[in-house]
Amino acid sequence: MWTQPAPYISGMKPLSSLLPLNAATMLLQVSIHADEIHRSFGLYTANPDIVGFWTFRGKELVHKGRCSEIFRGRLWGMGFLEPADVVCKFVHGLPMMERLRRETQFYEGKLKPLQGAFVPRCYGAFMGQVEDRQMGCIILEYIGRPLQGMFHNLDAQTKLAIMDAAFATHSAGVRVWDWAERNILIDQNGQPRLIDFENAEDHQCGSKTRPVFGGLQPRRRELNCSQLYEICDMLRCWKPGTARPASMHIGSLTCATGAIKYLGEYRPIFAGMSPETLAASAPLHWPRDQVLVEAHRALDSHVKQYYPKGTPPWLTINREQRLFCKNRPSLPSHAARPPAEIVDPPSKEYHQSKSRKHGSRRHATKKIKFLHLRG
């Protein structure tokens, strides 16, 4: 950790202005031999928790940016029974070092209780002057590769773990803006860890209760944290309807949050919904028996996907309909429409007669105009 913030201005500053070299300063010896990269240099830290001399040996280049490089390697230090498998992120330039300083403050401050569970372990941050430019680095525990696939395609266990990690960081007072699959690493046990806190900020989360995974979708104001709501919605952690009454009423029915796809559109879910009430929202030009079949199909598909163990509390069905949903017969994918009348294409003689007819009309019109002008 740094005892003094790095100045965010252009130009180079002496190392002493960023990191006072005192008796507590410890050295990190860096040796990198990865691909065609061969470097050796030393960096310093003022963190009193780091004792003695440490050595990092980089063997693999994980990522290379314009002002940053990430290497995977081994870390040796006092108290290590064996070298630790770590990644070391090197940055240069005052703007990047300022971000690194903020990231280190979060790891060694609010995120420290979460290390090893929801975020990687942080071994410390170092800085110094290498080849006439200031350089800093942060050493983190190696977790694994970034998350593969998109959030909504993950299995339920991974989604639940990511949701817990998001709630834990918010409870710790940290909000991350760059929520992306590349910033979530999966360890050897399949558990996710959050990274990339360089753009994070302090946050006082209004949500005091953990979101219920697999439960009924709450309203945004009920969760009281817009980012947590968006994360859970992005992960598709909730079922798309609730049985709790809302403030909006349509007729004698109370609207519940969520929607069901019916006739190519999403219709709001109601407490007390039935195939008949859903069919009543269909356009009037559709035959009533056919829209009812389509309503059965839509409800059956919705219940099968989101309520595989039973009937949702907002759905009202009689005994025959309950047996219908239980047996789950195959329903048509689209409501049957009356077949269109098949008409043969016009023949060649038809087109010729139409052409002669229009030609005679044009000739008669011209003749009338000529007689009118002549008279």
N, C-alpha and C positions, 0 to 999 in steps of 0.2 A: 504494500500500500504506500501511497505517497503522503508525505506530511504536509504538502503544499500543492494547491491546484496548478496544473500547467497553464501558462498564459495562452489564451486563444488569440494570438496576433501573428501577423506575418513576420518573417525573419527568424533568424536563429538566436537562441538564448543559450548562455553557458549552462552547463550541467548543474552547477551549484544553485542556480535560480530555480530549478525544478526539483532537485533532490539533494538536500544537504548531506554531505558525506561526513558522518560522525562515527563514533565508536560502535554504534549499533548497525552500521551498514554492512551487509553481507554480499558475497560475490556469487554470481552464477556464471560458470564457464560453459560456453556454448560451442558445440562442435557439430557441424552439419555436413553430411556426406550422402546426398540424395540425388540420384540421376547424375547430372553434370554440375551440380551445385556443391562447392567445397568452401566452407567458411569456418573460421574460428575467431571468437571474440568474447569479451566479458561484459556482463551487465551487473547492476547493483540494485539493492533494495534497502529500505529503511524499516522494514517490518520486523519488529523484535521477536516475532514468533518463529522466524526462519533463522536457524542456528547453523553456524559453520559454512563451509563451502559446498555449493551444489553444482552438479554437472548434468547438462542435457546433451544428448547425442541424437540428432535427427537423422532418420533413415528413409522417410517417405514424405514427398511433397503432396499434401492433401488438397490444398487450394492456393491459387495465386491470383491476387488482385493488383490494382494499380499501385496501392500504397500498403499492401498487406500480404503476408504469406503465412500459411499454416502448415506445420510439419508434425508428423507423428514420430515419436521416438521414445527413449528411455530416460528416466530421471533418477539420479543418485543423490543422496543427501544423508546427513546425520540422522540416525534413528530409523533408517530404511533397512529392513532385513533383506530385501531384494529390490531391484530397480522397479520403478512404477511405470506402467504403460500410460503415456500421456500424449497430449497434443499441445503444441506451443504456437501461439499466434504472435507473429512479429509485425509491428507497424512502424512507420516512420512518417515524419511530418507532424507539425503541431496540431492540426485539426484531428488527425487520427489518434494521436496520443491523448488528446482531451477526451475522445470517446472511450479509449482504453482506460483512462483514469476513472471515468464514470462507471464503466462496467466493473472495474475492480472494487469500487466502493459498494456497489450492490452485492457482489459476491461475498465480500468480507463484512457486510453490514446486514441488511434485511434478509438476504438470501442464505446467510450462513446456516440457520437451522434446517434449511431445505436441502443442503448439499448431501449427495449420496442417495436421496430419495426422489426428488423432483428435478433437481439440477445437478450438473456434474460437480465433483469436488474441485475446489480451487486451491492450488498449491502456492499461489502468490504471483505477484507482478514485479517485473524488473525493468530497469531502463538504464540508458547510458548513451555515449556518443561513439558511433562506429563509422569510420571512413568519412569524417567531417559532417556527419548528419546525426541527429538525435533519433534514437530507436528505443522502442519499448516492447515488452512482451508480457503475456499472461499465460500461465501454465494451468491446464485443466486436465482432469481425468479423462482418459480415452473411453468413450462409451460404445461407439459403433458407427454404423452408417446411417445416413439420413433416412427418414421415413419414405417408404416406397408406396406409391399410389396416392389417390386423393382422399381427403378426410372422410367424405360420405361413403367411400367404398371399404372402409376399415371394418374389422370385426368388432363385436360389441365390447369385448374385454379391452381392446386397445383404445376405443373411444372413451370408455369409462376412465381409464388411466389418464388420458389426455385431459379430460374434463376435471379430474381431481387435481392434476398439476396446475391447470389454469386457476382453479379456485384457491389452491394453496399459495400461489404467487400473489394473487389479489389480496388474500388475507394477510400476507406479509407486507403489503403496502407497495407492491411493484406492479406496474402495468407495462406490457410489451406491445408495441404497435405493429411489429412485423410478424404477424401470425401466418406462417407458411409451413408447408411440409418439410422444406429444407432445413428449418430451424428446430426440428424435433428429431432427436437421435434415439435409436432403439438399441438397448443393451442386449447382452447374451441371453437374458431371461425374458426378452420380449417386452420389457418395460420402457416407456418413453421418458426422455429427459429433455427439458427445455434449454435452449442456448440462445446466444445473440442478444445480450442485454445492453449492448452499447448505445442503443437508442431508447432504452427504457426510461421510465419516469416514475416519480413518487406518485402514489395513488391511494386515496382513501375510499375503499370500496363500500358501497352502500348495501351490498348483499351480505346478510348475516347468516344465511342458511345455505347449505350446499344444494345445488340443483339436483333434482331426482332424475337419475338416468332411467330411461324407459317409461317414465311417468307421463301424465297428460301435460300437454304444452301450456305453460303459464303465460300470462301477459307480461309484456316488457316491464311495466311498472311494478309488477309483483316481485320480479327478481331484483329490481332496483339497481341494476348495473347493465348498461347497454352493451359493453364489450363482452361480458360473460354471456349475455343473452345471444349475441351474434356468434360467439364461439360454439355454444351448445347447438344453435340452429344450424351452423355450418357442419357440425359433426352429425346432425340429425339424431340427437339424443332423445327426442321426445316423440310421442305419438301425436298426430296432427289434430287432436280434438280434445276438449274437456267437457265434463258434465256439469261444471259449475256455471250458474247463471251469470250472464254479463249484463251490462247496462242497456244493451241494444235489444229492442223487441220488434219482431215482425209479426203482426197479427196477434194471435194468442200464444205464439211460440217464442221461447227465449233463445237467443242466438248464443252459441258457444264458440270459443276460439277454435280455429282449424277449418279445414275445408275437405271436400270429397270431390273427386273428378267424376263428372256426369255429363254425358253428351258433349264431350270435348271441352268443357269449361269446369272451373272449380266453383262449387256451391258451398255456402256456409253450413256448418254442422249445427243442428239444433238439438236441444234437450227434448227428447220425445220424438225424434225423427223416425220415420217409417218409410217403407217403399212407396206408399201412397203420397205422403207429403213431399218426398223427393220428386216423384213423378209429376206433382202439381206445378213444379217449377219449370217444366219443359215447355217449349214453344207450343202455341195453340194449334198450329197446322199439323203437328205430329198426331197420329192415331193414339188414342188413350191406352189401348191394350198393348201397343208396342212400346210406349214410353214406360209403362209399368214393368215390362220385361227388362228394359234397359236399366231401370232403377234397381231391380233385383240384382242384375249383373254388377252394377257399380258398388252396391252395398256388400255383396258377396266378396268381391275382389278387395275392397277396403278392409273388411273384417279379417279376411284370410291373411292379409299382409301385416296388419298392425295389431290384431287381437287373435292370435292363433289358438289361445287357450280358452276362449269363451266369447260371449257377446258383450260389446261395449255398453257401459251404463247409459249412454245417451240414446241408444237404439231401442225402439219399441216395436215388437213383432208379436203376432198372435201364435197360437200353437202350431198351426199349419206352416206358417212362415218360419218358425223356429226349426221345425223338422226340415224345411227346405234348406235353411242355411247350414244345418248340421250335415246333411247328406252332400251338400255342395255339388249339385248337378252341373254339368257343363252348359254354360249359357252362351248365346250368340255374342260375338265381340261387338256387334253393332245391331241396333234395332232394325228389324226387317222393314223395308220400305216397299211400296207397290212396285212391281217390275215396270220398267219403262217400255212403252210400245215400240216394237221393232219396225222400222220403216226402211224399205229398200232405198238406196241412193237414187236420185233423179237420173233418168236415162238421157242419152245424147239427143234423142228426138224431142224430149221435154225442153232442154236448153235451147234447141234450135227454134222451137215454136215460141218460146218466151222472147227470144231475140227478135223474131219477125214481128211479134206483137208490139214490142217497145219501139221497133223501127218504124212501123206504120203510124204509131202515135206521134213520134217526133216529126214525121213527114206531114201529118195532118196539122200539127201546130204551126209549122213553118208556112204552110199554104194559107192558113187563116191570117197570120200576121201579114203576109204579102198582099192579100186581098184588102185587108184593112188599110194598109198604107196606100194602096192604089186608089181606093175609093176616097 
